[in-house]
Amino acid sequence: MKFGIITFPGSNCDYDAYRAVVEAIGQEAVYLWHKDHDLQGSEVIVLPGGFSYGDYLRAGAIARFSPIMREVVAHAGRGAPVVAICNGFQIACEAGLLPGALLRNESLKFVCAPIGLRVENTSTLFTNGYHENQVITLPIAHGDGRYSADDETLDRLEGEGQVAFRYVPNRNRPGDSCNPNGSMRDIAGIVNEGGNVLGMMPHPERAVDPLLGAPDGLPLFESILHRVHA
Amino acid sequence: MSRYKIAVQVVPRRGLLDPQGKAVADALHSLGFSNVASVYVGRHMVLEVEAADEGTAREQTNRMCAQLLANPVTEDFEIASVLSA
């Protein structure tokens, strides 16, 4: 399966995503520059983390207008999988692929730490490799991760099973507050109505190798393979 | 065509938590300005726009705000002033 990894000026997790796809799950990956107009046959798109366009105006606001995003939005519209991580999540919200917005962390601090998450829905394209209610640890690294939406949207996300991941207390650091950024209803990751676009602030692509700690991000990439090959 | 200097204000929507505004309000309180009820920190942008008339310039600026300068999910915007440049 071919993964297309979008690189914007300021992306910095594109290589981690590439490595997760090529080395951890043994699939093909290609970098797609933000000025490209062609997804080069990619089936799965990854919008990686970083600081596209220096986070000018708002995180993700400018990247949304990159030429490649027109192709990504059309691809998502056809039901193709899109994994939007961290800055990618911010871009996906700005582009209207996902509801809501990501605002400045409540603490006003950039938070870089392993964080506890509960998999809220294991039937999605991206989470079917996890056990029900499984608690995992993934790294986060962001300053603008406070998920916000109106109550009606939040109710709909919860009612339709679109909340994929929620922040929970980390078993390794039980004293820490579990919600690192003030996200509404502790939401860390969501899927769109069609279930083919995932947005999440934590970094699964940085947790695919036991050498770097618990490889809790690996089942996410494997989930995509299971479902698409099924 | 005339040139207009248009000032736009974008502020976090009332009711949404604005931690920056809250931090600034707390600092003002500690300076003794206890009468400050709330602070919202937003952005002030100045655009120079060529347009046939002021109405057209305003209408275009409103569309710019709705499409890019403000996030309709979390922010409100208003045109603070329009001057002939």
Interface residues (C-beta under 8 A of the other chain):
Chain A: L57 R58 A61 F65 C93 E94 P99 G100 A101 L103 R104 N105 E106 S107 L108 R146 S148 A149 D150 G182
Chain B: P12 L16 L17 P19 Q20 A23 L68 L69 N71 V73 T74
